[in-house]
């Protein structure tokens, strides 16, 4: 499990990435993300990952996962 604490919109949040699977040799991605804030939490379960050399590593940071509509190329 990987845990990250950050502040967004003036509130501290905690993001926990867990259940890592190897999607291609040497590259692991989480199957679950839980973002917790005082008022509650949000759970995200990833059903499928597609490997692409055009997706930047930063798109998997908590800020991007929470605030951006991500468009990743699908094969």
Secondary structure, DSSP 8 states (H G I E B T S, - for coil): -EEEEEEETTEEEEEEEEEEEEEETTEEEEEEEEEEETTEEEEEE-------SSS-GGGGSHHHHHH--------
